[in-house]
């Protein structure tokens, strides 16, 4: 297995990406007077307190009114501002889905939708607060790039990309602790996966908080003589179809990994591309069509096999099915 220069040297200091988000938002706002924050009474959970203190006239708190929040952001963008809409991912996407479709994507507004604490990050608060459907819902909406950063470096890069690119975008900002994974200059391009390790036995395609666990799974497999290609998927939409087709042709199967339901997310997108262009074995890891139980994040990830050990087990299973 060959590691890409995109990978930082191994360091397991863990970070909450909302800290990188808050720091980068302030940096961007100092350079660009168009940038404002719009939130739904989520100054604390969106980590916007420092932004509010530095830019008191550039934060709009609409209260617990998500549909109104997205509509207000669309109007601000129409007036020449650049809103970052910050709210817990389940409520931003679930409650304001119609406004995201009609007022942001269809209207082609330059608005950055920021779904905070996605996946099962709100573990102990239960299924009402788990955001496992957002990728599926939003992938169905046209004209809405979906970015799922995996670490603080990629979080900052995603924000800079969203500011520099006209039109709407959805950023899924992790709350669950992750290590710094990517080298500082790792490129972030729409429709491009980021290769992290090379391998020709099996491909692991992962997004968000589970990318580093996929890298660790590859290390476990390497001990057994199995070479795993690891691809980080910062863009779930648009998808890197060329990388999926190459993986299907050059390895014996694909395992996808996401902190989301398996219905309609990253795995479904990858499986669809493979089925169209180069059918192969695809194992989709995520939340398998159930409401996740209440519990802390590590318990939930263990419960659904979304750990390095669980990912490695699925890779072995794919290879066994392929007759290795």
C-alpha positions, 0 to 999 in steps of 0.5 A: 500500500502506498500512502498519498502525499495528501495524508498528513503524518499520523497524529491522533489528536482529535478536533471538533471541526466547528472550531475550524469553521468558526475561525475560518468564517471570521477570516473570510468575513474580515476580507469580504464584507458581503459575508453574514451569518444567519441562524436559528437560535443556534449561536452556541451550537453553531459556534458563532459567539465569536463571530457575533461579538466581532460582527454584531451587525452581520449576524441574523438570528431568526429564532427557531424558524428554519423555513424563515431562516432559509427564506431570509438568507435567499433575500439577503443573497438577492440583495448582494450579501453572501449568507452562511446559514448555520443550523443543526443539520437535521433541522436545517434540512428536514424543516426547510427542505422546500425552501432549500429547493425553491428559494436557494437551489431553484433561485440559484442564490449564492448561499452557503448552507451549513448543516452542523453536527450531522450524522449521529453526532447528537447521539444521546439526544436520539433519532429526532436529532440524528441527521442521517437523511440529509444527504439523501434528501439533498442529493435529489435537489438539482443545482446543489453541490454537497460537500462533506469535509473530513477534518479541519483542513478540509472544512476550511477548504470547503468554506473557501471554495463555497465563497469563491463559487457562485451559486448554492452549496451545502456543507456538512460540518462535523461535530464528532472528533476527527484527527487532522488528516489532510496535508495543508495544500490538498486540493478540493475540487468539485467532482473529485475524490482525494486518493489517500492510499493506493491498492489493487485488492479492494477500494474503500470510499469514505466521507466525513468523519469516517474517512480516518477510520477507513484509513485505519481499516486499510492499515489493518488489512495491510497487515494481512497482505490485503492492499486497499485503495482509500478514496476520500469523498469530500463531494458527494454531489457532484460525484467523482464518477471516473474514480468510481469506474477506475476502482471498479475496473482495477480492484475486486470490489468497493466498500462505501462508508458514510455516517448516514442512511444507506438509502440515497447517500454516498453509497447509493451514488457509488453503486449507481455509477458502478452499475451503469458503467462497470458492475462490481461488488459494492458493499454500502456501510451506513445506517441500514434503514432504521432509526439509530438507538440513543447512545453516545457516538462511539456506541452508535458507530460500533453498533452499525459496524462503522469502525476501522474493524467493521470496515475491514470486516466488510472489505474481507467479506467483499473479497471473499465473495469475489473468490479471493 
